[in-house]
Amino acid sequence: MNSFFARLYLDLKERIKSEVPMIQNIEQDFRQYKLENWQLNVSFPTLLIDFPNTKYSQESGLSQLGEVKIKFKLLNYLFDQNNEDTLADQKVTLELFEIEDQLIKALQGWKGNYFQPLIRLSSSTKKRKGLKFQIRKLVFNTIYEEEF
């Protein structure tokens, strides 16, 4: 792959699979969790990855520095998968926090030969009325240089 974002996405998936094996599924974030019945086809906990915003600055010649935001959504199903009327116990919430901690440790400061170390910018709980998932949102930042 020559595209920076394609390479980064694949390298992130590989890093996360090896360092945080509790995450069962890793996909690009298309907001698919909002689709009816999506959870039936997915193993949890799952991680969605997106690159929502990149700012570029001009360097010498045609070279540019890209400051990339990487958004991770860590999801765990809140209901007993055998009975959607039963909320899962506190164990689900605590498990998600533990997985989040492992994910942060796997990514904070991690770098490739084509991008600078990842730096965590924020973490938050995403709340949405009627949502069947607990979602922890993590945002990281990295910088890369692109030459034309």
Buried (B, 14 or more C-beta within 10 A) or exposed (E): EEEBBEBBBEBBBEBBEEBBEEBEEBBEBEEBBEEEEBBEEBEBBBBBBBBEEBEEEEEEEEEBBBBBBBBBBBBBBBBEEEEEEEEBEEEBBEBBEEBBEBBBEBBEEBEBEEBBBBEBEEBEEBEEEEEBBBBBBBBBBBBBEEEE
